[in-house]
Amino acid sequence: GVYIAKSLEECQRRFSEILGTETVFGESNDNVLVQEFMKGTEYVVDHVSVEGVHKCVAIWRYDKRPCNGAQFVYYCMELYQSED
């Protein structure tokens, strides 16, 4: 699962809840990924590189909101429209 922990104690509790449990694929959660949460708009950049040439092919804005008891769900993904 994905959780937003609002304190060190909650982070430690969620860590313990995940470590060693079974995944949806029937495997053991032997590791837990912990990341810092940054509040604000989330953007995803689709980018390709070939032989040293780099191209940005799309920019998406993700809209995630609390819903049905979950801390967030993907409400929509909007393709960014450039001015030029």
N, C-alpha and C positions, 0 to 999 in steps of 0.2 A: 504494500500500500504506500501511498504518498501522504505525508502529513506535514503540516506547518506547525512546528513546535514554538510556543511563545515563551518558553523558559528553558533553562538548562535541565531542570528536573523533568520537564515533559519530554525533552529530547532524549534523555537517558531512558525514560520509561518506554518511549516508542522504539528506541534501539533494541531494548530487551525484548519487546513484544515481537519484533521481526526476526532477530537473529535465531537461527536454528529451526524456524518454522518451514513448512512445506510450501513451495511455490505452486502456481496453477499448472506447472509442467511436471509436478511430482518430484521436484528436486529440492534439496535442502538450501535454505538461505544461509550460506556460510559467510556472507559479507553483507554489509549495510552501507549504502551510500548516503552521506550526510552533506548537504550543501547549504550555503548561506542563502536566505530568502531576501530578495531585493524587491521592495514594493514599487509598483509602477507598471507601465505598459510594457508588455513583452512583444518583441519583434523577432521574427525568424528570417534569416537571409539565406536564400538559395544561391549558391556560388559555384562556379566551375573554373578549373585551371587546366590549361593544356600547353605544354612546352613553354612555360613562363608567362603565358598570357592569361590574365584573370578577368572574369566577367561576372557581374552580378546579374542574375537572370530573373529574380523575383524577391520582393520583400513582403512579408505577411505580418499583420497585426493580430495577435491572439487575444481573444476576450474570454477570460475565465471568471466565473462567479460562484459564490456559495449556492448550493442547491440540494434539496432533499436530505439534509444532514451532512452532506459532504462539504469539505472546506472549499473545494472548487471543482467545477466541471467546465469543459470547453463549451462555451455558449456559441461562439462563432470564430471563424478565421477569415479575415478580410485581406484581399490582395491590395497592397498599397498602389495607388495611382499617382504616377509622377506628374509634375507640372509641365515638364518638357518632353 
